Amino acid sequence: MTESPAQGRPVETDETVLPWWMNPVNIILMVVAAAVLAAAVGFVFGESRGKGAKNGSDIGFLQDMRIHHEQAVNMGLIYLDVSAPGMGDGSESRGTLRLIAREIIVSQSNESGRMVQLLRQFDAAETNETDQVMGWMGEPTPLAQMPGYATDEQMRSLQQSRGTAADRMFAELMIAHHKGGVHMAEHASMHGTNDEVRAMANSMTKAQNSEIVEIEKLLVASS
């Protein structure tokens, strides 16, 4: 209710004044502030976990798995390119395989970024600077022979494949790749000492084993 300038009498109005905590603008601001606070708490918590105890297994796992992840991401990108609509004949399983490829690209790119952050916190090299991997497991192996690591020739073959041949090649290469990753992750979860590294290794083991089962079912269905 307001006063009429001409007569000085109250004039009724439909305008409703909301309490500050019900105002839409204030609600948005509170949500944004809560999100920022949650992100800050998560970052600090992650930092504190990353700065805990560490050993050679933690560092070796991060360095070698980062290399392993980078190839998986590259493999996923190649498959999305060669299996794009119009590239060869259709396949019932292709949609699911393309979805799996996207999930691998996103999840393993994110994990690779966190691995780099942890290695920096550990004052360790961000990548394995030798031509051998898995020494931290007591299984020193040339990089080219890392379990599940596709050869240059296999990567070229995937890039040149089309249709159902591309589907099958991606599926088979990714199953082998995941099995090699699980082998390393299981060792890190058992022998690492850093809480976040071990949690990451456990998460990778579960996720990649699950994808192996899913991809194997697709291969059986398409055979």
N, C-alpha and C positions, 0 to 999 in steps of 0.2 A: 504494500500500500504506500503511495507517495502523495505529496501535496500538489494541487493544481497551481501552476505559477500565476494564473489569472485570478483565481478566487481564494487561494490559500487554504483550500479544503482538501482532505485526503482523497485520493483517487485509487480505486482498486486496480490491481494489476495481476496478470496470470503468472508473472515471473516468480520462480521458486528458488530460494537461496539454499543450496545444499551444504551440509557440514563439510569441512575441508577434507575429511577422510573419505567422502563419497564423491567428490569432484572427479570426473573422468581424467582430467589432466593430471591431478595429483596421484590418481591411481597408477597411471602410466609411469610417472616419475618414481613412485615407490617400487613398482615392479622392476624398472631399470636399475634402481639403486640396489635392490635385493640381488639381482643377477650379477651386478658388478662385485658386490660383497662376496657372493658365493664363489665367483671366479677367483677372487683374491685369496679367499680361504683355501680353495683347492690348489692354487699355485703354491702357497706357503706350505701346505701339507705335502704336496709333491716334492717341493724343494727339501723339506726336512727328511722325507723318506729317502730321497736320492743321496743325501749327504751322510747316510749311515755307514755301517761297516761295509766293506767290499773286499773282494779277493780276485785272484787271477781268473777264476771261472766267470765271475760277473763281467769283468772287462772283456775277456776273450769272447764271451757269448755275444755281448753287444756289438763288438767289432765285426765278428763273422756273420752274425745274423743280419746286420745291416746290409752286407754285400748280398746275402741270400735274398733278402726282401727286395732289394733293388732289381734283381733279375725277375722276380715274380711280378713286380709292377710292370716292368718292360714287357713281359710275356702277356700280361693282361691287356696292355695297350695294343700290342700287335694283333692279338686275337680279335679285339673289338674292331680293328681296322679291316681285317681280312674276312670277318663274318658280318660286315655291315649289310643292310638290305640291298639286294641286287647283286651281291657277290656270291655267285654259285647257287646251287639248288637249296631248297628249304629243308629244315630239320625240326622235328617236334621238340627236341631237347635244346635247340640253339638258344631260345629265349632264356632258359634257365642258366645255361652256360655263360651267356653274356651278362646276366645278373651277377653270377658268381665272380666273373672277371671284374666287374665294377666294384664289388665288395672288397676284393683283394687289393685293387688299386687304392681305394680309399683307406682301408684299415691298415695296410702295410706301409703306406706312405706316412700315415700318422704315427705308427709305431717307430718307423725309421727316424722321424723327427725327434721323438722322445729319446731314442737311443743316443742321438747326437748330444742332446741336452745332458743326459746322464754322464756320458763320457767326458764332457767338459767339466761337469761337477767333480768327477773323479780325477781331473787333471791328467787324463789319458788321451792318447791319439784318437781322433774321430773315426779312423778306419784302420784295418789291419795293413800295416805297411810292408809286409813280407809277401812272398809268393806261396806261403804255406798257411793253412788254416787248421783249426781244431787241435792245436797243440795244447790248449787249456783243458782238453778232454783226455790228454794222453794218447791222442790219435793223430799226430801230425800228418797232414795230407796236402798235396799240391792243390791250389785253388781250383784248377780245372777239374779235379776229381772229387770235389766236395759232394757229399751225398745229395742226390737230387738236383744238382746244379747242371742245367742243360749246356751242351756244347755249343760252340759257335755255329757248327753245321746244323744242329737241331733248331737253333733260333732262326737261321736262314730258311730252313725248310718250312717252319711255321709261317714265316713271312710270305713265302711263295705259295702256300697252300690255299685252297678255296673249298667252299661247300662242306660236305660231310667229312672230307679229309681234314679240313681245318678243325672241325669240331672234335674229331677223334684225337688228333695230334695235341691240341691244347689240353684236352682232358687227360691224356696219358702223361704228358709232360708235367702237368700241375699235380697229379697224384704223386708222381715220383718226387717232385719238388717239395711238396708238403711232408712226405714221409721223411725226407732228409732234414727238413726243418724241425719236425717233431723229435727226431733223434737228438738234435742239439739242445732243443728246449727242455726235454726231459732231464738231460744231464745237468743243465744249468739250474733247474728247479731243485735238484737234489744236492748239488755241490756249491751253489752260490751262497753268499752270506748277506747280500743286500736285499731288504724286504721288497722293494719295488721291482728289482730285476727278477726275483723269484716269482713274484705275482705275475709279471709280464710273461715269463716263460710258461707258467701254468696256464694262463689265458690263451697263449698261442697254441699250446698242446691241444686244449679242448676245441678251439675254433678250427684248427687245421685237420684234426681227426674227424670232426663233424663234416667238413667240406670233402674230405676223402670219401667218406661213406656216400655222400650225396652225389658226387661225380661218378663213383663206381656204379651206382644205381642207374644213372643216365647212360653209361656205356652199355650196361646189360640190356636196357630197354631199347637201345638203338641198334643192337647187334642182330 
